[in-house]
Amino acid sequence: MRQYPKYRPASGSEPRLAAARLRVGAMAIALSAALLLPASSMSAQASRDVGVISGVVRDSTGERLVGADLSVLNSRAGGFSNDTGGFRVLGVPAGRGTMRVRRLGYAQRIVEYTVGAGESLQLDIVLSRVPFSVAPVVVSADARQSYTGWAAKFYQRMERGQGRFITRADIERRQALRTTDLLRSLPGVQIRPSRVASNTVYLRGQRCTPFVWIDNTPAMAGYVDLDNFEPGSLEGIEVYHSAATIPAELSVPRDKMACGMIVLWSMMPDRPTRGQRGSRYSASDLAALVAALKVYTAEQVDTAARLDSSVPFQPIYPNALKEQGVRGSVLAEFVVDTLGRVEMDTFGVVVPADQQFIDSVRAALGSARFTPAVREGQLVRQLVHLPVRFDA
C-alpha cells in the first residue's frame, strides 16, 4: 500500500499558525463576552426599572376585602387581594403611574402612585360599597333557633342540653385520627380493647357497649366499630350515658339502651370537606361572568333577587362561639339561578370571617330559596351579596 507523507507546514509557518490560533481564540472569547454581558446588564437594568406595590384593600367600614382586582395601567403588572385582603404587585414600572382597583359590589377606584426603581410602596386602598341587593340577616345567640335541613335534630337536642355533644367545629379543632380519639376526651367515656375491637367504647364503667344510631337510622344489626367512620366524614356526635338521659325520639327496645347511646351524624351533603372550602369560582371568574352578561348584578336588573320569606333562611350560631360570646359577620357572595336556588359552587366571601360562621351561612344557603331576578321581563341569574351578622 502506498504511504503518503504526513502534512507538515512549510518551514517558518508554525509561528504564524500559532498566532492565528490565538487570534481566533481571542475573537471567540470576545464574542462570548459580547453575547453574555448585555443580557446580564439588561437584566440588572430591568430590575432597576421596576418597583413593588403592596398593602391592603378595605371597604369604607375598615373591613378587608377578598378578591379585589388590581391592575397597573399600561403594564402587565397586577394581581388580587388574598384571603386577608392583602396584596403584593411585582414588576411595577418605576416612576409615576396609575392603578385600577375593582371588586364586584364596590365602586371602582383609580389610584395614582409614584414608586422608585427597586423600591417598595405601601398602600391602604379603600373601596366604597354599592347598595346591597339583599337586606342583612341577623342571627341572635339569645333567640331560640328553629333548625331545618340536614342534622337539624342534632342541633335541636344540643340546644336542649341533654347528653354530650361533639360538633363539627370540635372535630376540626381536634384533628383526631380516629373517632374513638374524639370520644376519649368526654367525661365518663372509656376506651379499652375487647374481643370485638381494639378500641371499644364503654360509658360510665359499663361492661356492655352503647347502642349506636347513624344519622336517623338505628344500627340494629349488632356492634358498630366507631373507628370505621373517619372523623373528617362526621358532622357531629351525640353521647347519652344512660337510658334515663336518652331523648324519646331515639327510643329503641329498653335492653338496647341499658348501656347508653351514641348518635353519629355524617357530613352535611352541601358542606365541603377539609381542603375543599374554597369556591370553584374566584372573584375574577364571577367578574368575567358579569362582564359577559351571563350573570347580572343588582344594578343591572329591573327586579333584584330577594330571599323567599316562605322558606326560612336560618344559619345556626356555632355553639363553641356562642358559649365564648364571640360575635362576627359574614358577607357572602354567590349566584342565584333563574329558579331561585343558590348555585353553591359560586359561594364565597367578600370579607374574611371565622370559618365556623362561614360554614353556618353556607349550610343554611343550601336549603334557602330566593325570588329570582328579572331583567326586561326575563328571569336571569344574579350575583348576590348577603350580609349575615352573628350577634352574641
PABA-562702 format. One line per field, with one value per residue (C-alpha): y, x, z; residue in three letters; residue number from 0. Coordinates in steps of 0.02 Angstrom, whole numbers. Last residue first. Example, Ala and Ser with C-alpha at 12.3 -4.5 7.8 and 13.67 -1.06 7.14 Angstrom:
# residues 2
v	(-53  -225)
u	(684  615)
w	(357  390)
r	(SER  ALA)
k	(1  0)
# end
This chain:
# residues 392
v	(1857  1939  1841  1958  1897  2009  1938  1995  1922  1893  1868  1737  1796  1782  1879  2031  2151  2090  1993  1922  1761  1754  1667  1498  1434  1249  1255  1434  1372  1263  1404  1525  1404  1359  1544  1570  1421  1485  1649  1791  1874  1995  1957  1777  1636  1530  1502  1312  1330  1398  1465  1425  1550  1453  1576  1549  1643  1673  1690  1812  1804  1947  1854  1932  1905  1895  1779  1759  1608  1493  1560  1530  1347  1326  1394  1508  1413  1500  1515  1558  1516  1463  1566  1725  1699  1796  1928  1935  2108  2172  2276  2204  2284  2368  2203  2123  2012  1841  1780  1961  1926  2058  1979  1806  1880  1963  1795  1716  1860  1834  1651  1514  1337  1411  1369  1250  1095  1062  998  933  1047  1054  1028  846  881  763  608  618  485  450  359  276  212  39  -3  68  -98  -185  -47  -82  78  259  396  511  496  576  464  530  395  256  303  390  482  537  638  655  785  821  669  623  705  598  440  312  131  188  178  -11  -47  -199  -276  -271  -144  12  141  258  447  485  327  272  167  69  81  -64  -181  -190  -16  95  257  229  99  122  -16  22  -145  -212  -360  -460  -304  -165  -9  164  240  382  458  633  663  669  487  519  613  482  348  434  406  520  669  843  923  1088  1010  889  1023  1137  993  975  849  839  769  724  832  1017  1068  1165  1006  914  1041  1044  856  856  978  859  903  1035  1144  1213  1342  1447  1512  1690  1733  1693  1807  1781  1944  1944  2100  2153  2086  2184  2282  2464  2496  2486  2616  2549  2594  2563  2561  2575  2527  2562  2452  2511  2441  2590  2717  2712  2854  2819  2873  2759  2738  2663  2556  2562  2405  2255  2166  2222  2340  2431  2523  2576  2732  2779  2891  2819  2640  2514  2391  2218  2146  2179  2122  2110  2094  2074  1928  1794  1874  2035  2005  2040  2164  2208  2188  2375  2523  2530  2437  2317  2269  2153  2135  1952  1969  2137  2193  2276  2457  2517  2603  2441  2381  2333  2306  2341  2305  2396  2337  2426  2419  2498  2435  2255  2290  2366  2214  2102  2210  2203  2016  2000  2132  2039  1868  1894  2017  1911  1760  1859  1920  1744  1683  1827  1788  1607  1653  1773  1641  1515  1641  1671  1485  1472  1616  1542  1374  1446  1463  1300  1243  1157  969  852  669  577  463  277  170  0)
u	(-3698  -3741  -3698  -3719  -3759  -3729  -3789  -3705  -3798  -3743  -3897  -3954  -4098  -4287  -4349  -4464  -4326  -4223  -4299  -4204  -4263  -4367  -4247  -4241  -4131  -4091  -3906  -3897  -3908  -3753  -3651  -3702  -3651  -3489  -3441  -3478  -3368  -3232  -3218  -3228  -3128  -3235  -3303  -3346  -3376  -3516  -3509  -3512  -3671  -3775  -3911  -4088  -4216  -4265  -4174  -4011  -3946  -3757  -3650  -3560  -3572  -3528  -3507  -3515  -3446  -3479  -3393  -3482  -3374  -3525  -3594  -3427  -3424  -3609  -3595  -3748  -3851  -3898  -4086  -4155  -4339  -4430  -4591  -4488  -4408  -4245  -4237  -4164  -4169  -4310  -4261  -4086  -3916  -3892  -3923  -3781  -3807  -3738  -3707  -3685  -3505  -3440  -3544  -3473  -3297  -3324  -3380  -3219  -3117  -3197  -3147  -3268  -3246  -3273  -3149  -3182  -3115  -2960  -3065  -3232  -3360  -3535  -3682  -3717  -3691  -3558  -3620  -3709  -3664  -3775  -3702  -3813  -3808  -3776  -3958  -4024  -4028  -4124  -4254  -4303  -4265  -4302  -4210  -4364  -4387  -4220  -4091  -4045  -4132  -4062  -3887  -3728  -3800  -3671  -3710  -3583  -3570  -3546  -3437  -3333  -3173  -3181  -3165  -3302  -3240  -3168  -3343  -3346  -3533  -3592  -3756  -3877  -3996  -3898  -4036  -4063  -4081  -3895  -3809  -3878  -3772  -3814  -3680  -3561  -3580  -3468  -3520  -3390  -3486  -3493  -3390  -3310  -3205  -3037  -2954  -3121  -3240  -3142  -3112  -2984  -3016  -3090  -3181  -3306  -3373  -3312  -3277  -3097  -3096  -3242  -3136  -2999  -3132  -3170  -2992  -2852  -2908  -2900  -2951  -3008  -3095  -3194  -3241  -3304  -3408  -3487  -3458  -3607  -3640  -3813  -3969  -3931  -4092  -3988  -3890  -4054  -4109  -3936  -3932  -4115  -4074  -3940  -3986  -4117  -4206  -4170  -4283  -4174  -4218  -4156  -4015  -3873  -3951  -3926  -3955  -3987  -3943  -4062  -4021  -3967  -3838  -3804  -3629  -3482  -3345  -3169  -3023  -2842  -2702  -2542  -2360  -2228  -2075  -1915  -1804  -1842  -1946  -2135  -2256  -2442  -2611  -2755  -2913  -3060  -3205  -3362  -3395  -3511  -3391  -3215  -3104  -2939  -2857  -2676  -2599  -2417  -2273  -2099  -2039  -2138  -2224  -2144  -2224  -2396  -2418  -2592  -2677  -2864  -2843  -2895  -2788  -2804  -2784  -2645  -2569  -2420  -2440  -2422  -2511  -2625  -2570  -2714  -2779  -2930  -3006  -3027  -3051  -3089  -3031  -3161  -3122  -3302  -3270  -3209  -3030  -2888  -2719  -2538  -2408  -2332  -2163  -2036  -1968  -1828  -1681  -1732  -1735  -1560  -1493  -1574  -1507  -1333  -1345  -1401  -1277  -1131  -1165  -1163  -1018  -922  -947  -891  -736  -693  -717  -612  -474  -475  -467  -319  -227  -250  -184  -30  2  -16  108  234  224  247  437  470  320  189  199  74  111  193  81  111  61  0)
w	(3540  3374  3218  3069  2894  2743  2575  2415  2265  2086  1979  1854  1746  1735  1585  1576  1531  1678  1823  1972  2051  2212  2328  2415  2555  2578  2533  2595  2775  2757  2679  2816  2953  2865  2853  3038  3082  2965  3060  2934  2795  2690  2516  2550  2426  2354  2166  2183  2286  2143  2259  2204  2143  1988  1874  1968  2120  2112  2267  2382  2572  2687  2850  3022  3195  3379  3503  3670  3713  3727  3562  3475  3526  3484  3307  3283  3156  2994  2972  2800  2817  2658  2643  2661  2491  2499  2363  2188  2108  1998  1846  1834  1805  1974  2066  1967  1817  1767  1591  1536  1479  1602  1740  1703  1698  1867  1937  1874  1947  2118  2108  2058  2121  2293  2430  2572  2487  2594  2738  2672  2590  2667  2548  2593  2780  2847  2938  3105  3233  3384  3535  3665  3843  3915  3955  3792  3698  3838  3829  3648  3548  3593  3499  3487  3674  3713  3803  3975  4078  3968  4022  3961  3812  3681  3524  3383  3244  3059  3028  2875  2940  3098  2992  3025  3038  3204  3277  3263  3268  3365  3309  3162  3242  3194  3222  3073  3076  3054  3115  3283  3401  3560  3694  3732  3881  4033  4091  4176  4142  3953  3860  3689  3610  3533  3487  3428  3455  3584  3686  3696  3801  3776  3924  3918  4080  4041  3856  3792  3734  3617  3490  3500  3470  3305  3247  3182  3283  3208  3375  3301  3151  3259  3385  3245  3176  3345  3484  3601  3774  3837  3853  3835  3749  3622  3583  3553  3424  3345  3316  3262  3121  3055  2873  2849  2975  3147  3227  3339  3511  3513  3630  3509  3380  3194  3100  2911  2809  2669  2496  2342  2439  2393  2323  2442  2427  2408  2522  2474  2603  2502  2537  2405  2382  2298  2160  2048  2145  2157  2124  2135  2070  2121  2017  2113  2053  2158  2257  2238  2123  2162  2063  2089  1943  1963  1887  1867  1918  1917  1911  1810  1929  1914  2071  2147  2327  2403  2572  2599  2720  2596  2460  2361  2175  2049  1929  1822  1634  1608  1530  1683  1839  1877  2050  2061  2236  2284  2472  2552  2724  2835  2879  2868  2700  2623  2631  2513  2597  2551  2419  2270  2206  2096  1920  1819  1924  1894  1708  1712  1802  1673  1531  1610  1620  1441  1376  1457  1386  1198  1191  1315  1205  1053  1145  1196  1018  948  1072  1020  835  868  968  827  703  810  817  630  600  721  632  454  458  365  272  373  388  310  342  197  98  103  -46  0)
r	(ALA  ASP  PHE  ARG  VAL  PRO  LEU  HIS  VAL  LEU  GLN  ARG  VAL  LEU  GLN  GLY  GLU  ARG  VAL  ALA  PRO  THR  PHE  ARG  ALA  SER  GLY  LEU  ALA  ALA  ARG  VAL  SER  ASP  ILE  PHE  GLN  GLN  ASP  ALA  PRO  VAL  VAL  VAL  GLY  PHE  THR  ASP  MET  GLU  VAL  ARG  GLY  LEU  THR  ASP  VAL  VAL  PHE  GLU  ALA  LEU  VAL  SER  GLY  ARG  VAL  GLY  GLN  GLU  LYS  LEU  ALA  ASN  PRO  TYR  ILE  PRO  GLN  PHE  PRO  VAL  SER  SER  ASP  LEU  ARG  ALA  ALA  THR  ASP  VAL  GLN  GLU  ALA  THR  TYR  VAL  LYS  LEU  ALA  ALA  VAL  LEU  ALA  ALA  LEU  ASP  SER  ALA  SER  TYR  ARG  SER  GLY  ARG  GLN  GLY  ARG  THR  PRO  ARG  ASP  PRO  MET  MET  SER  TRP  LEU  VAL  ILE  MET  GLY  CYS  ALA  MET  LYS  ASP  ARG  PRO  VAL  SER  LEU  GLU  ALA  PRO  ILE  THR  ALA  ALA  SER  HIS  TYR  VAL  GLU  ILE  GLY  GLU  LEU  SER  GLY  PRO  GLU  PHE  ASN  ASP  LEU  ASP  VAL  TYR  GLY  ALA  MET  ALA  PRO  THR  ASN  ASP  ILE  TRP  VAL  PHE  PRO  THR  CYS  ARG  GLN  GLY  ARG  LEU  TYR  VAL  THR  ASN  SER  ALA  VAL  ARG  SER  PRO  ARG  ILE  GLN  VAL  GLY  PRO  LEU  SER  ARG  LEU  LEU  ASP  THR  THR  ARG  LEU  ALA  GLN  ARG  ARG  GLU  ILE  ASP  ALA  ARG  THR  ILE  PHE  ARG  GLY  GLN  GLY  ARG  GLU  MET  ARG  GLN  TYR  PHE  LYS  ALA  ALA  TRP  GLY  THR  TYR  SER  GLN  ARG  ALA  ASP  ALA  SER  VAL  VAL  VAL  PRO  ALA  VAL  SER  PHE  PRO  VAL  ARG  SER  LEU  VAL  ILE  ASP  LEU  GLN  LEU  SER  GLU  GLY  ALA  GLY  VAL  THR  TYR  GLU  VAL  ILE  ARG  GLN  ALA  TYR  GLY  LEU  ARG  ARG  VAL  ARG  MET  THR  GLY  ARG  GLY  ALA  PRO  VAL  GLY  LEU  VAL  ARG  PHE  GLY  GLY  THR  ASP  ASN  SER  PHE  GLY  GLY  ALA  ARG  SER  ASN  LEU  VAL  SER  LEU  ASP  ALA  GLY  VAL  LEU  ARG  GLU  GLY  THR  SER  ASP  ARG  VAL  VAL  GLY  SER  ILE  VAL  GLY  VAL  ASP  ARG  SER  ALA  GLN  ALA  SER  MET  SER  SER  ALA  PRO  LEU  LEU  LEU  ALA  ALA  SER  LEU  ALA  ILE  ALA  MET  ALA  GLY  VAL  ARG  LEU  ARG  ALA  ALA  ALA  LEU  ARG  PRO  GLU  SER  GLY  SER  ALA  PRO  ARG  TYR  LYS  PRO  TYR  GLN  ARG  MET)
k	(391  390  389  388  387  386  385  384  383  382  381  380  379  378  377  376  375  374  373  372  371  370  369  368  367  366  365  364  363  362  361  360  359  358  357  356  355  354  353  352  351  350  349  348  347  346  345  344  343  342  341  340  339  338  337  336  335  334  333  332  331  330  329  328  327  326  325  324  323  322  321  320  319  318  317  316  315  314  313  312  311  310  309  308  307  306  305  304  303  302  301  300  299  298  297  296  295  294  293  292  291  290  289  288  287  286  285  284  283  282  281  280  279  278  277  276  275  274  273  272  271  270  269  268  267  266  265  264  263  262  261  260  259  258  257  256  255  254  253  252  251  250  249  248  247  246  245  244  243  242  241  240  239  238  237  236  235  234  233  232  231  230  229  228  227  226  225  224  223  222  221  220  219  218  217  216  215  214  213  212  211  210  209  208  207  206  205  204  203  202  201  200  199  198  197  196  195  194  193  192  191  190  189  188  187  186  185  184  183  182  181  180  179  178  177  176  175  174  173  172  171  170  169  168  167  166  165  164  163  162  161  160  159  158  157  156  155  154  153  152  151  150  149  148  147  146  145  144  143  142  141  140  139  138  137  136  135  134  133  132  131  130  129  128  127  126  125  124  123  122  121  120  119  118  117  116  115  114  113  112  111  110  109  108  107  106  105  104  103  102  101  100  99  98  97  96  95  94  93  92  91  90  89  88  87  86  85  84  83  82  81  80  79  78  77  76  75  74  73  72  71  70  69  68  67  66  65  64  63  62  61  60  59  58  57  56  55  54  53  52  51  50  49  48  47  46  45  44  43  42  41  40  39  38  37  36  35  34  33  32  31  30  29  28  27  26  25  24  23  22  21  20  19  18  17  16  15  14  13  12  11  10  9  8  7  6  5  4  3  2  1  0)
# end
